[in-house]
Amino acid sequence: MFDIPIQALMGQMLIGLINGSFYALLSLGLAVIFGLLNIINFAHGAFYMMGAFGAYLLLNKFGLNYWWALVVVPIAIGAIGMVVERTMLVRLYQLDHLYGLLLTFGLALILQGLFRNEFGSSGLPYAIPSQLQGGQNLGFMFLPNYRGWVIVASLVVCLATWFVIEHTRLGGYLRAATENPQLVQAFGINVPRMITLSFGFGIALAAFAGVMAAPIYQVSPLMGADLIIVVFAVVVIGGMGSIMGSIVTGFGLGLVEGLTKVFYPEASTTVIFIIMTIVLLIRPAGLFGTQE
């Protein structure tokens, strides 16, 4: 059990960190949406998939490279998310959470079906940008440049989002709007617009993750469906609506999953759900959540 080569151990930890980067970005977007709108967005994985396809289409149809996609795709998909919020979700805010979950679940199925009908179920390749090809020999392991970029970029975006929400005036308005929207509206702040922009930002985070995932995983209509269940488990463990909880548990559970593949591979696909069960039994609000 303990005679595992250091290269294999560090390699799996790297894979765990990469997976954790996507867990963190996606669960952060879910936490922003749930914490500010009280909507359980089951279509989050579909918007992540659309982000990857957006990068693929920009490159192959318009000749815009990866760096353009990192900027253009989150803005475009975030705008689509705002349209969804204004035309569909706005009608559900006073209803039970179940209605929002059912609506977004149906929307996810529709989006996946449309992309599968157009592109098929098999994955499409997306090349790593030339500036990030190759890697670094660290002595104990080989670190591909693109993998390192994904981890750093994800961490920077996550921490920047946390800082804005927790330590700026804008973040204070957002948090106040979730507690007492009438009072915030009385101060002249357009709460519906703030809610729409917040939803769009959460969707943009998913699209940003999709663009970064395109060169690592094949671009496929089902790539979001395969990931969203794990991401929901991450959100539950961290605490629904907890920004820091999403970041810490996303990266942490990615590492745990990677290490499990080294020491007990049979449990690697279920270890996150086992941890979720234990956390819910001990602390139903999640590790960083607050009990209502």
Salt bridges, closest charged atoms under 4 A:
GLU85 OE1 - ARG86 NE 2.91
